[in-house]
């Protein structure tokens, strides 16, 4: 049979490789502490679980969910965006619930780039989350890699793109707080980039899945705060904010023309969250206390791990937002060799090379294991340092 050659070109998703390696070791009896995959392992808050159960019991006959999502959920999201970012959104035309943020990130290029399109380029940051690039490639777009600049706080150097690239760009991605770096972007960055994208007719897409987990300072800014949101989309998720990765619930918000285009496609792909998940999501977006408590737990984990990492020669060089520590590898800077060595001591980390060019010489540590496991890991790192 014939398969899409992109399957071979892109290879196995990096974190699937990490999961496979962990499973093989555990099958041989190894006990591992996994800082590799950025999957929250906090309990889902009680109020969210109760809302889910109540919604299931209230729906004895199951029906397909509306592609546009429940109006009540869109209202709850609009309320949260207003409280959090001071942005007023029309829930009818500027918000679309999604099956987490990953599927919407994957599908966006397919809405913007078509066969024979004059705008056939998609810009992504590197090192960065691999899904925007993979989605763009499957949409038939060519990908432009924009390096993150460590000297500017790991912001992307989009001002270096030549005019001929801007003329062909359909879509430009940013991700702050950043995966894998934890770097945040100031509002001025979003204003400048949004204005640049409007001038060139480019869609600006901002992946903000980690916006609610910051370890120092005040809350990160959002692209939704810009004065003119034309050509702008923001992607949010409850996976990290509310420890709900298995629920697959998020949203995309912004330019109503773009939201309308996404709505037009979605009945064909069937990716609207189930109604009972949407009702649990309403409870999540309407409550901040559980988010504040989770944020404090991540800070406690960092306080335990950061000194042990530093003693082992792993310097945290990323930002202060998200639940990642982006660490420079000591010595020869071979991140994959270090990851292998740590794996031998029961610690799973993600080599920076998983995130593309610019990740060399770094590892990403996700603060997702329980606090007690973080203490165990700190002891193991202390032994290694000695």
Secondary structure as GFF3:
##gff-version 3
##sequence-region A 1 386
A	DSSP	alpha_helix	6	10	.	.	.	ID=ss1
A	DSSP	alpha_helix	14	27	.	.	.	ID=ss2
A	DSSP	beta_strand	33	34	.	.	.	ID=ss3
A	DSSP	alpha_helix	46	57	.	.	.	ID=ss4
A	DSSP	alpha_helix	71	85	.	.	.	ID=ss5
A	DSSP	beta_strand	95	98	.	.	.	ID=ss6
A	DSSP	alpha_helix	102	112	.	.	.	ID=ss7
A	DSSP	beta_strand	121	126	.	.	.	ID=ss8
A	DSSP	alpha_helix	131	138	.	.	.	ID=ss9
A	DSSP	beta_strand	142	149	.	.	.	ID=ss10
A	DSSP	three_ten_helix	150	152	.	.	.	ID=ss11
A	DSSP	beta_strand	155	156	.	.	.	ID=ss12
A	DSSP	three_ten_helix	158	160	.	.	.	ID=ss13
A	DSSP	alpha_helix	163	168	.	.	.	ID=ss14
A	DSSP	beta_strand	169	175	.	.	.	ID=ss15
A	DSSP	alpha_helix	187	200	.	.	.	ID=ss16
A	DSSP	beta_strand	203	207	.	.	.	ID=ss17
A	DSSP	three_ten_helix	223	225	.	.	.	ID=ss18
A	DSSP	beta_strand	232	237	.	.	.	ID=ss19
A	DSSP	alpha_helix	238	241	.	.	.	ID=ss20
A	DSSP	three_ten_helix	245	247	.	.	.	ID=ss21
A	DSSP	beta_strand	250	254	.	.	.	ID=ss22
A	DSSP	alpha_helix	256	269	.	.	.	ID=ss23
A	DSSP	alpha_helix	275	285	.	.	.	ID=ss24
A	DSSP	alpha_helix	289	311	.	.	.	ID=ss25
A	DSSP	beta_strand	315	316	.	.	.	ID=ss26
A	DSSP	beta_strand	324	328	.	.	.	ID=ss27
A	DSSP	alpha_helix	335	344	.	.	.	ID=ss28
A	DSSP	beta_strand	347	348	.	.	.	ID=ss29
A	DSSP	beta_strand	350	351	.	.	.	ID=ss30
A	DSSP	three_ten_helix	352	355	.	.	.	ID=ss31
A	DSSP	beta_strand	362	366	.	.	.	ID=ss32
A	DSSP	alpha_helix	371	385	.	.	.	ID=ss33
###
